[in-house]
Amino acid sequence: MDLDELLKVRDRYDAEVRRGAAGPRVERVGRVVRQSGPDGWNGVLWSELDEETADAEIAAQVAHFGGRGQAGGAAAFEWKLYTHDRPADLADRLAAAGFVPEPAETLLAARTADLAGLTVDPPEGITLLRVSDEAGVDLMMEAHTRAFGVERPRIKEAVLTQLREDPGSIEAVVAMAGNVPVSSARMDIRAGSAFAGLWGGGTDPAWRGRGIYRLLVAYRARIAAERGIPYLQVDASEDSRPILERLGFGVLGVTVPYIWQG
């Protein structure tokens, strides 16, 4: 995609995935779209601010999530900032309000049709297992722990909830070396959206460099193409960004999670 197309795709992503986010935990309050609830991810998905409104809106969100914490909920939340958000000094304003930035990720997108046609053979000894039940989720989380060295129980609970309550909104897969899960990935599918989000993709260090990451991208791209979804989107780490760009993903911008702990 050339620059003009990337900018159009970014605008569509903002409109559909951020500003147009939907769900029982999503709220539109003034100039902010936020997600909040007793479990799972909590934070600001989108904002439309300027120099005159930014500080007051930041304070309002801190009061909202902090108040939930005092009432027994989780006070910590994330303001998902994108480099094209306004005002231009929003990052500085968040920092001044007590938010702490985590490592930046690159927002990438690609045409599903371009990736669905990739010819990718599984590395020798690797088979793919589609996740459809709790046993599959356990294998997925074991692969995640092997890849990243940490356990993420919230991811497990979120995936189990999706599979139980809205199975059409998620596709998850595990790469198996015999009986051992060595890599996993998932795809979030937003009803009515032109975008499917790719998440995970971490691989056991002993199995890296053999094409498993590429295999999992192609697998999910084929499913997205079958479902008529035109674009794939990724918040990419510095490790995965070069691989994705070689596959044809283009840069829409950079996103930084700003965390408020209370």
C-alpha positions in Angstrom: 0.0 0.0 0.0 1.3 3.5 -0.8 1.2 6.4 1.6 -2.2 7.7 0.5 -3.8 4.3 0.9 -2.2 3.8 4.3 -3.6 7.1 5.5 -7.1 6.1 4.3 -6.8 2.8 6.0 -5.7 4.5 9.2 -8.7 6.8 9.1 -10.9 3.8 8.6 -9.3 2.0 11.5 -9.8 4.9 13.8 -13.4 5.2 12.8 -14.3 1.5 13.1 -12.1 0.0 15.7 -11.4 2.9 18.0 -14.2 5.5 17.8 -16.7 2.9 16.7 -15.8 0.3 19.2 -18.8 -1.7 20.5 -19.6 -4.1 23.3 -21.3 -4.3 26.7 -18.2 -2.7 28.4 -17.7 0.1 25.9 -18.9 3.6 26.8 -19.0 6.9 24.8 -18.6 9.7 27.3 -18.0 13.2 25.9 -14.9 13.2 23.8 -13.7 9.8 24.9 -14.5 6.1 24.1 -13.5 3.9 26.9 -13.8 0.3 28.0 -14.4 -0.5 31.7 -15.6 -3.4 33.7 -14.7 -5.7 36.6 -12.6 -8.0 34.5 -10.3 -7.8 31.5 -8.7 -4.8 29.9 -9.8 -1.3 31.0 -8.8 1.9 29.4 -9.3 4.7 26.8 -9.6 3.5 23.2 -10.1 6.8 21.5 -10.2 10.5 22.2 -10.9 13.7 20.4 -9.2 16.4 22.4 -7.5 19.8 22.0 -5.3 22.0 24.2 -8.4 23.4 26.0 -10.1 20.1 26.7 -7.3 17.6 27.2 -6.4 18.1 30.9 -10.0 18.1 32.1 -10.8 14.9 30.2 -7.7 13.2 31.5 -8.8 14.1 35.0 -12.3 12.8 34.3 -11.0 9.4 33.3 -8.7 9.2 36.3 -11.7 10.0 38.5 -13.8 7.4 36.7 -11.4 4.5 36.9 -10.0 5.5 40.3 -13.5 5.7 41.7 -14.1 2.1 40.5 -11.0 1.1 42.4 -12.2 2.6 45.6 -15.4 0.7 45.2 -13.6 -2.7 44.8 -12.8 -2.6 41.1 -9.4 -2.4 39.5 -8.1 1.2 39.6 -5.3 0.7 37.1 -6.2 1.5 33.5 -4.5 2.2 30.1 -4.8 5.2 27.8 -4.0 3.8 24.4 -2.2 6.7 22.8 -1.5 6.9 19.0 1.1 9.2 17.6 -1.5 11.0 15.4 -3.8 11.7 18.4 -4.4 15.3 19.4 -3.3 17.5 20.9 0.3 17.0 19.9 1.5 17.1 23.5 -1.1 14.6 24.8 1.7 12.3 25.8 3.3 15.0 28.0 -0.1 15.8 29.5 -0.6 12.1 30.4 2.8 11.9 32.0 2.2 15.0 34.0 -1.1 13.4 35.3 0.8 10.3 36.6 0.6 8.0 33.6 3.7 5.8 32.9 4.5 4.8 29.3 5.2 1.2 28.3 7.2 0.2 25.3 5.9 1.5 22.0 4.4 -0.7 19.4 4.0 -0.2 15.6 0.5 -0.2 14.2 0.6 -2.2 11.0 -2.0 -3.2 8.5 -2.1 -5.3 5.3 -4.7 -6.4 2.8 -6.0 -9.8 3.7 -6.2 -11.0 0.1 -2.4 -10.3 -0.3 -1.6 -12.6 2.7 -4.2 -15.3 2.2 -2.3 -16.4 -0.9 1.0 -16.9 0.8 2.4 -20.4 0.3 3.7 -21.5 3.7 4.5 -25.1 4.5 4.7 -26.0 8.1 8.3 -26.6 9.4 9.2 -30.3 9.8 7.6 -31.7 12.9 5.0 -28.9 13.3 1.3 -29.3 13.1 -1.5 -26.7 13.7 -4.2 -27.2 16.3 -7.3 -25.0 16.2 -8.3 -23.9 19.7 -12.0 -24.5 20.4 -12.2 -25.5 24.1 -10.5 -25.1 27.5 -8.0 -27.9 26.7 -6.9 -26.0 23.6 -6.7 -22.7 25.6 -4.4 -24.5 28.1 -2.1 -25.5 25.3 -2.2 -22.0 24.0 -1.2 -20.5 27.3 1.6 -23.1 27.8 3.0 -22.0 24.4 2.7 -18.4 25.5 4.6 -19.1 28.7 7.4 -20.9 26.8 7.6 -17.9 24.4 7.5 -15.0 26.8 8.6 -16.5 30.1 5.5 -15.2 32.0 2.0 -16.4 32.7 -1.0 -14.3 31.7 -4.1 -15.6 33.4 -6.2 -12.6 32.1 -5.5 -13.6 28.5 -6.7 -17.1 29.3 -9.9 -15.9 31.0 -10.6 -13.5 28.1 -10.1 -16.2 25.5 -12.3 -18.6 27.4 -15.0 -16.0 27.7 -14.9 -15.3 24.0 -15.1 -18.9 23.1 -18.0 -19.4 25.4 -20.0 -16.3 24.7 -19.1 -15.2 21.2 -17.1 -17.9 19.4 -17.4 -16.1 16.1 -15.3 -13.2 17.4 -12.1 -15.2 17.9 -9.8 -17.7 16.0 -7.0 -19.2 18.0 -4.3 -21.7 16.9 -1.4 -23.6 18.5 1.7 -24.9 16.7 2.5 -28.3 18.1 5.8 -30.1 18.0 4.5 -33.6 18.7 2.6 -33.2 22.0 4.4 -30.0 22.9 2.9 -26.5 22.2 5.7 -24.3 20.9 3.8 -21.3 19.5 0.3 -19.8 19.5 -1.6 -17.0 18.1 -5.1 -15.6 17.9 -7.3 -13.3 15.8 -10.0 -11.0 17.1 -12.9 -10.5 14.6 -15.0 -7.4 15.1 -18.6 -7.7 13.8 -19.2 -5.3 10.9 -15.6 -4.1 10.8 -13.2 -4.2 7.9 -10.4 -5.2 10.3 -9.3 -8.3 12.1 -6.7 -8.0 14.8 -3.8 -10.3 15.1 -2.4 -11.0 18.6 0.2 -13.4 20.0 2.5 -15.2 17.7 5.1 -15.8 20.3 7.3 -18.9 19.7 9.4 -21.0 22.1 13.1 -19.7 21.6 14.2 -23.2 20.6 11.8 -23.1 17.6 12.4 -19.6 16.4 13.7 -18.8 12.9 11.9 -21.8 11.3 9.0 -19.9 9.8 6.3 -20.7 12.5 5.4 -17.0 12.9 4.9 -16.6 9.2 2.8 -19.8 9.1 0.5 -18.5 11.8 0.0 -15.2 10.0 -0.9 -17.0 6.8 -3.2 -19.4 8.6 -5.2 -16.5 10.1 -5.2 -14.5 6.9 -6.9 -17.3 5.1 -9.6 -17.5 7.7 -10.1 -13.7 7.5 -10.3 -13.9 3.7 -12.9 -16.6 3.9 -15.0 -14.4 6.2 -14.7 -11.4 3.8 -12.5 -9.2 6.1 -10.4 -6.9 3.9 -7.6 -5.9 6.4 -5.5 -7.4 9.1 -4.1 -5.2 11.8 -1.3 -5.8 14.3 0.2 -3.8 17.2 3.7 -5.1 16.5 6.7 -5.3 18.8 10.2 -4.5 17.5 10.8 -8.3 17.1 7.8 -9.0 15.0 7.7 -5.7 13.0 10.5 -6.7 10.5 8.8 -10.0 9.8 5.4 -8.5 9.2 6.8 -5.8 6.9 8.5 -8.4 4.8 5.1 -10.1 4.5 3.6 -6.9 3.2 2.3 -5.0 6.2 2.5 -1.2 6.1 3.0 1.2 8.9 -0.1 3.2 10.1 1.6 4.8 13.1 2.9 4.1 16.5 0.9 3.3 19.7 2.1 3.7 23.3 0.2 2.3 26.3 0.1 4.9 29.0 -0.7 3.2 32.4 -2.2 4.8 35.4 -1.8 2.8 38.6 -3.5 5.1 41.0 
